[in-house]
């Protein structure tokens, strides 16, 4: 596998994870993946982005170089914050303030989740857990502000994400050594031959995160932080409704809760056929 193919594959998986995190935070359809490109040497990966915007940057730690930068124009940021707070549209704005405290807090949490997802997607291919620095979230009012969030690596990729019809950008900063490791890892997965079912032994030890979702609801952050101890929060699922099972952010199956001794299990009833999606 070539370095360019490895870069595209890495960026695609990162984009998929980030969109999945956004859908979990703000509801299905909150975001849509767009085009992926590799930024030529010396070019600006944020050129032409709508400003002002909200930017977030993280660096990978613990021996793995690289990082991610997410830039979201204010219009998209306000729409996303509103959906996270249970509103259909942003509140009316008075004065020159771009984002109020509640909106900025909601966007900061979204950025944190997205960056964690991007790092997790990268670590999957390297068979290595990747930690990230706390996201540096700031308001970008000029091209100079946006450029200050970037530290140039050997390779830079860009993935577009549509939020409320507005184009946002996810920038991946990838050192050359990182790409070589990625290419070798992908090559070993896609070309390995084993006895029995193809790839079974190769893929069998890759760790994934599995969780069951009982239901969702939306509420303003102000209401959420004021919930008293013992408050009952109604979800959007009936008691007898099937629950959704996710694998690394992807809707994988549906099932039912089953009580067993002193704990609760999940009985899988249907594995979704992704070829029909």
C-alpha positions in Angstrom: 0.0 0.0 0.0 1.4 3.4 -1.0 1.8 6.3 1.5 -0.9 8.2 -0.3 -3.4 5.4 0.0 -2.5 5.0 3.7 -3.2 8.8 4.2 -6.5 8.6 2.5 -7.5 5.5 4.5 -6.4 7.1 7.8 -8.3 10.3 7.0 -11.5 8.4 5.9 -11.5 6.4 9.2 -10.9 9.5 11.2 -13.7 11.4 9.4 -16.1 8.5 10.0 -15.4 8.5 13.7 -15.8 12.2 14.0 -19.1 12.3 12.2 -20.3 9.4 14.4 -19.4 11.3 17.6 -21.3 14.4 16.3 -24.3 12.3 15.6 -24.2 10.9 19.1 -23.9 14.3 20.7 -26.4 16.3 18.6 -28.6 13.6 17.1 -28.7 11.6 13.9 -28.0 13.6 10.8 -26.2 16.4 12.7 -23.1 16.0 10.4 -22.2 14.6 7.0 -18.8 13.6 5.8 -17.4 15.4 2.7 -14.4 15.3 0.5 -10.9 14.2 1.6 -7.7 15.7 0.2 -4.0 15.7 0.8 -2.6 19.2 1.2 0.4 19.9 -1.1 3.7 21.1 0.6 3.4 24.8 1.4 -0.3 25.1 0.9 -2.7 26.3 3.6 -5.2 23.5 4.6 -7.5 26.2 6.0 -7.5 28.5 3.0 -11.0 29.8 2.2 -12.7 28.6 5.4 -15.5 30.9 6.6 -14.5 33.2 9.4 -15.1 33.9 12.2 -14.9 30.3 13.4 -14.3 28.1 16.4 -11.0 26.1 16.3 -9.7 23.2 18.4 -6.3 21.7 18.2 -4.8 18.6 19.9 -1.4 16.9 19.8 -0.8 13.2 20.2 1.3 12.2 23.3 3.2 9.2 24.6 5.6 8.7 21.8 3.3 9.1 18.8 3.7 12.4 16.9 1.0 14.2 15.1 -2.3 15.8 15.9 -5.6 17.2 14.6 -7.2 20.6 14.1 -10.9 21.1 13.7 -12.3 24.4 12.4 -16.0 25.1 12.5 -17.5 28.4 11.2 -19.5 30.3 13.8 -22.8 29.6 12.0 -22.2 25.9 12.2 -20.9 26.1 15.8 -24.0 27.9 17.0 -26.3 25.4 15.2 -24.5 22.5 16.7 -24.5 24.1 20.2 -28.3 24.6 19.9 -28.9 20.9 18.9 -26.7 19.8 21.9 -28.9 21.9 24.2 -32.1 20.5 22.8 -33.1 23.4 20.6 -34.1 23.3 17.0 -32.3 26.6 16.1 -29.8 29.0 17.8 -31.2 31.6 20.1 -31.5 35.2 18.9 -28.3 37.1 19.3 -28.0 40.6 20.7 -24.8 42.6 20.6 -21.4 41.6 19.0 -20.8 38.5 21.1 -20.1 35.5 18.8 -20.9 32.7 21.2 -22.3 33.0 24.7 -20.9 31.0 27.7 -23.3 28.1 27.3 -22.7 27.8 23.6 -18.9 27.9 24.0 -19.2 25.2 26.7 -21.2 22.9 24.4 -18.9 23.4 21.5 -15.9 22.8 23.7 -17.4 19.4 24.8 -18.2 18.5 21.2 -14.6 19.4 20.1 -13.2 17.3 22.9 -15.3 14.2 21.9 -14.5 14.7 18.2 -10.7 14.9 18.8 -10.8 11.8 21.1 -12.6 10.0 18.3 -10.0 11.0 15.8 -7.2 9.8 18.0 -9.0 6.5 18.6 -9.4 5.9 14.9 -5.7 6.5 14.3 -4.7 4.2 17.2 -6.7 1.4 15.8 -4.5 1.1 12.8 -1.3 1.4 14.8 -2.5 -1.2 17.4 -1.6 1.4 20.0 -3.6 3.6 22.4 -3.1 7.2 21.6 -3.5 9.9 24.2 -4.1 13.6 23.3 -3.4 16.9 24.9 -6.5 18.8 26.2 -8.1 20.5 23.2 -7.0 24.1 22.7 -10.4 25.7 21.8 -10.4 29.3 20.6 -12.3 31.8 18.5 -10.7 32.4 15.2 -11.5 35.8 13.7 -8.8 36.1 11.0 -6.6 33.9 8.7 -3.7 34.6 11.0 -5.6 33.2 14.0 -6.3 30.0 12.0 -2.7 29.6 10.8 -1.5 29.9 14.4 -3.3 26.6 15.3 -1.2 24.7 12.7 2.2 23.2 13.2 3.4 21.9 9.9 4.1 18.2 9.7 5.5 16.3 6.7 2.0 15.3 5.6 -1.3 17.2 6.0 -4.7 15.9 5.1 -8.1 17.6 5.1 -11.6 16.1 5.5 -14.6 18.3 5.0 -17.6 17.9 7.4 -21.0 19.5 6.7 -22.8 20.8 9.8 -26.1 22.5 9.1 -25.0 22.9 5.5 -21.8 24.8 6.4 -18.4 23.3 5.5 -16.1 22.6 8.5 -12.6 21.2 8.2 -10.8 18.5 10.0 -7.0 18.7 9.5 -4.8 15.8 10.2 -1.1 16.4 10.8 0.9 13.3 10.1 4.8 12.9 10.3 6.4 10.7 7.6 7.4 7.9 10.1 3.7 7.8 11.1 2.6 7.2 7.5 5.2 4.4 7.0 3.9 2.6 10.1 0.3 3.1 8.9 1.1 1.8 5.4 2.7 -1.3 6.9 -0.1 -1.9 9.3 -2.8 -1.6 6.6 -0.7 -3.8 4.2 -0.5 -6.6 6.7 -4.2 -6.5 7.3 -5.3 -6.4 3.6 -2.8 -8.9 2.2 -2.5 -11.5 5.0 -3.5 -15.0 4.1 -4.6 -17.4 6.8 -6.1 -20.8 6.8 -9.9 -21.0 7.3 -11.8 -17.7 6.9 -9.7 -14.9 5.4 -8.4 -12.3 7.8 -10.0 -14.0 10.9 -6.7 -14.4 12.7 -5.4 -11.0 11.6 -8.4 -9.0 12.7 -9.4 -11.1 15.7 -7.2 -9.4 18.2 -8.0 -5.8 17.3 -9.7 -4.2 20.3 -13.0 -2.4 19.8 -15.3 -0.4 22.1 -18.9 -1.9 22.4 -21.7 -0.2 24.2 -25.5 -0.4 24.3 -27.7 2.7 24.2 -30.9 2.6 26.2 -32.3 5.8 24.8 -31.7 9.5 24.3 -33.2 12.8 25.3 -32.4 16.5 24.8 -32.4 19.3 27.3 -30.7 22.7 27.7 -27.4 22.7 29.5 -28.8 25.0 32.1 -31.4 22.5 33.0 -28.9 19.6 33.0 -26.5 21.2 35.4 -29.4 22.0 37.7 -30.8 18.5 38.0 -31.2 17.5 41.6 -30.1 14.2 43.0 -32.7 11.5 42.4 -34.3 13.4 39.4 -35.8 11.0 36.8 -34.9 11.8 33.2 -37.3 10.4 30.5 -35.7 8.8 27.5 -37.1 8.4 24.0 -37.4 4.6 24.2 -40.3 2.6 25.6 -39.5 -0.2 28.1 -40.1 -2.9 25.5 -38.3 -1.2 22.6 -35.1 -2.8 21.3 -31.9 -1.1 22.3 -29.1 -0.1 19.9 -25.7 -1.6 20.1 -22.7 0.3 18.8 -19.1 -0.9 17.9 -16.6 1.9 17.8 -19.3 4.5 17.1 -21.0 2.4 14.3 -24.6 1.2 14.8 -24.0 -2.5 14.7 -27.0 -4.4 16.1 -30.2 -4.3 18.1 -31.0 -6.3 21.2 -32.8 -6.6 24.5 -31.8 -6.2 28.1 -31.7 -9.4 30.1 -31.2 -9.6 33.9 -28.8 -12.2 35.1 -28.2 -12.7 38.8 -27.0 -9.3 40.1 -26.2 -7.7 36.7 -27.7 -6.8 33.4 -26.7 -8.4 30.0 -27.6 -7.5 26.5 -29.0 -10.2 24.2 -28.3 -9.5 20.5 -31.4 -10.0 18.3 -30.4 -8.6 15.0 -27.0 -7.7 13.5 -27.4 -5.0 10.9 -26.6 -5.8 7.3 -24.2 -2.9 6.3 -24.3 -3.9 2.7 -27.8 -2.6 2.5 -27.0 0.8 3.9 
